[in-house]
Amino acid sequence: MKTLGVILAGGNSTRFGEDKSLYKIDGKPMVEHIADIIKASHAADEIIVSTNSRLKTAFNYETVTDDDRFTDKGPIGGLFAAASAYPDSRLLVVSCDTPYVPARWLRKLHDAALADSETLVLTKEGDRIHPLIAVYQGQDLAESLEAQLRTGRLSMKAFFEHRKTVILDAKENGVPKDALVNINRRTDIL
Ligand SMILES: Nc1nc2c(ncn2[C@@H]2O[C@H](COP(=O)(O)OP(=O)(O)OP(=O)(O)O)[C@@H](O)[C@H]2O)c(=O)[nH]1
């Protein structure tokens, strides 16, 4: 089974104030930071960007666009778009706003996912779970994401708490806390 690197970049960046995926940190758009990290992990066969219709031509990567029925539903909508477009792939998901995530961590998530093709592999750091630095897979992945979207409960937790899940602790594996920071506001940039 192929592994697809999926960069989630279809949010509205309300807190950031402009499209954060395109915002340059150290001269490079955040989306390119993530793409380079995925490439360096050697965990994905291909990279796509999951985004909204407004941004669909903004990226230099193959793009999937949120389903018309599920626009502005948050990351779960973006994940559904990727899972339904690529039903035969394992999805290595990284949100566009975690530009410091180590490549070796993505590799670790990926390698753990190989043990069971029905199990999700998520990241945690201390008490905090990072469901958007994770591997999503399973035969019924798209169907169950769609079912979750239909319930209107849009948190990733509402989705993954009903799935077989392994949660790897980044801290226990020597990943510094700062490496998992989410850039929600400009002041979050390190
Ligand atoms: N494809 C897709 N991606 C999304 C959607 N909503 C959020 N994302 C992505 O999911 C990740 C986490 O979302 P947030 O941190 O809430 O980002 P955001 O929605 O742009 O930011 P705020 O508007 O400030 O909440 C980011 O990488 C977003 O780009 C969506 O509706 N579709």
Ligand as a Chemical Component Dictionary entry (heavy atoms), coordinates in Angstrom:
data_LIG
# 
_chem_comp.id                   LIG 
_chem_comp.type                 NON-POLYMER 
_chem_comp.pdbx_formal_charge   0 
_chem_comp.three_letter_code    LIG 
# 
loop_
_chem_comp_atom.comp_id 
_chem_comp_atom.atom_id 
_chem_comp_atom.alt_atom_id 
_chem_comp_atom.type_symbol 
_chem_comp_atom.charge 
_chem_comp_atom.model_Cartn_x 
_chem_comp_atom.model_Cartn_y 
_chem_comp_atom.model_Cartn_z 
_chem_comp_atom.pdbx_ordinal 
LIG N1  N1  N 0 -8.828  20.986 3.702  1  
LIG C1  C1  C 0 -9.151  21.651 4.823  2  
LIG N2  N2  N 0 -8.210  21.919 5.753  3  
LIG C2  C2  C 0 -8.577  22.594 6.860  4  
LIG C3  C3  C 0 -9.902  23.045 7.057  5  
LIG N3  N3  N 0 -9.963  23.701 8.248  6  
LIG C4  C4  C 0 -8.734  23.645 8.772  7  
LIG N4  N4  N 0 -7.885  22.998 7.939  8  
LIG C5  C5  C 0 -6.450  22.760 8.163  9  
LIG O1  O1  O 0 -6.328  22.013 9.355  10 
LIG C6  C6  C 0 -5.230  22.483 10.144 11 
LIG C7  C7  C 0 -5.690  22.900 11.527 12 
LIG O2  O2  O 0 -6.645  23.922 11.411 13 
LIG P1  P1  P 0 -6.586  25.265 12.274 14 
LIG O3  O3  O 0 -5.394  25.294 13.146 15 
LIG O4  O4  O 0 -7.880  25.475 12.955 16 
LIG O5  O5  O 0 -6.353  26.313 11.122 17 
LIG P2  P2  P 0 -7.305  27.405 10.579 18 
LIG O6  O6  O 0 -8.704  26.872 10.530 19 
LIG O7  O7  O 0 -6.719  27.873 9.305  20 
LIG O8  O8  O 0 -7.116  28.525 11.673 21 
LIG P3  P3  P 0 -8.223  29.377 12.468 22 
LIG O9  O9  O 0 -9.158  29.965 11.446 23 
LIG O10 O10 O 0 -7.423  30.412 13.196 24 
LIG O11 O11 O 0 -8.892  28.360 13.381 25 
LIG C8  C8  C 0 -4.595  23.597 9.336  26 
LIG O12 O12 O 0 -3.523  23.030 8.624  27 
LIG C9  C9  C 0 -5.697  24.054 8.414  28 
LIG O13 O13 O 0 -5.211  24.601 7.191  29 
LIG C10 C10 C 0 -10.886 22.775 6.044  30 
LIG O14 O14 O 0 -12.069 23.140 6.138  31 
LIG N5  N5  N 0 -10.448 22.070 4.962  32 
# 
loop_
_chem_comp_bond.comp_id 
_chem_comp_bond.atom_id_1 
_chem_comp_bond.atom_id_2 
_chem_comp_bond.value_order 
_chem_comp_bond.pdbx_ordinal 
LIG N1  C1  SING 1  
LIG C1  N2  DOUB 2  
LIG C1  N5  SING 3  
LIG N2  C2  SING 4  
LIG C2  C3  DOUB 5  
LIG C2  N4  SING 6  
LIG C3  N3  SING 7  
LIG C3  C10 SING 8  
LIG N3  C4  DOUB 9  
LIG C4  N4  SING 10 
LIG N4  C5  SING 11 
LIG C5  O1  SING 12 
LIG C5  C9  SING 13 
LIG O1  C6  SING 14 
LIG C6  C7  SING 15 
LIG C6  C8  SING 16 
LIG C7  O2  SING 17 
LIG O2  P1  SING 18 
LIG P1  O3  DOUB 19 
LIG P1  O4  SING 20 
LIG P1  O5  SING 21 
LIG O5  P2  SING 22 
LIG P2  O6  DOUB 23 
LIG P2  O7  SING 24 
LIG P2  O8  SING 25 
LIG O8  P3  SING 26 
LIG P3  O9  DOUB 27 
LIG P3  O10 SING 28 
LIG P3  O11 SING 29 
LIG C8  O12 SING 30 
LIG C8  C9  SING 31 
LIG C9  O13 SING 32 
LIG C10 O14 DOUB 33 
LIG C10 N5  SING 34 
# 
